[in-house]
Amino acid sequence: MSAEQDTLNNENATHRQNDEDRVVTDSVHERFRQIHVRCNDCNADIIGNEVSIRKHFNRAHPSNRYCRYCRSKVFIYTKVKTVNGDEISENFVYHKCEYKEQQPEVDTSK
């Protein structure tokens, strides 16, 4: 093997290693990246975890949509992700239903 070919092989190996390192690093960063969502009613950005979403959509939050079962408020928020430079948005509905099914009364006097 010539010295020139040996140098090219080493450079290719270095490039492959750098690409592999970048892929691993990108996936780790993606896992720890904080997701934000946008409230469609008040146009506020919210941290996209369950606790923050629940805290934002409390009873005082405005909404013109109501649950058909319990008549409490229904909220819509949008999650925007960037994939390969393109923004992809998904809409989600948030609602804590307070509807409780009526249980038939059981006559226990028999």
Secondary structure, 3 states (H helix, E strand, C coil): CCHHHHHHHHHHHHHHHHHHHHHHHHHHHHHHCCCEEEECCCCCEEECCHHHHHHHCCCCCCCCCECCCCCCECEEEEEEEEECCEEEEEEEEECCCCCCCCCCCCCCCC
